[in-house]
């Protein structure tokens, strides 16, 4: 699940001021369907422990008793989407970083180890150590599929998406304000003013600093480059509109 960049910043400061602590594997997004052969099947993103960076993950399919039926290869950003309008329901996995779709290959499905106990994965079920992957086929996602998955990701985490856009609005705001002043001055750098120079340095420093925090956040929880471009460009556009000087109305 995509985290907001505001949370990234908090994690950054927590990370540099606290010792690193290992944690148990855990489940993220999950979807449950009814399959005619395997009964109730749950698709869930299983996370391990990345320690310093993003937790490695894979999508696992498990039956009603918690046994593993199939597992995707490991990745850093996986999204599950199920279409329940067809029979049997169709579930696909989207790898946001590689731009590929992973589809269930039911002919390869087979009962494996216990992967869920009382709603949680066993303490030894780290994806990076189990090295289990079978029962899924991989192919490149079509442009339409990429758009559909990206929209589903934004819709599924509206608050995080909005905060990410807001982050870039704030990041861009000082620079766009200075750009408008520069334009009003006919794109001339003179006359030199120390206050304008100080604001330019401050705006550049804020942009670099907040971009650095965003990059660190991406290392903690990678997400699609398409979503990054969306938030980055939309934030710049909104900042440009909000900082535009109001027109001066001259009275006769």
Secondary structure as UniProt FT lines:
FT   HELIX           5..17
FT   STRAND          26..35
FT   TURN            36..38
FT   STRAND          39..47
FT   TURN            51..52
FT   STRAND          57..62
FT   TURN            64..65
FT   STRAND          67..71
FT   STRAND          78..83
FT   TURN            84..85
FT   STRAND          90..95
FT   TURN            96..99
FT   STRAND          100..104
FT   HELIX           106..108
FT   TURN            118..119
FT   TURN            123..124
FT   HELIX           127..130
FT   STRAND          136..140
FT   HELIX           143..156
FT   HELIX           158..184
FT   TURN            185..187
FT   HELIX           194..220
FT   HELIX           225..242
//
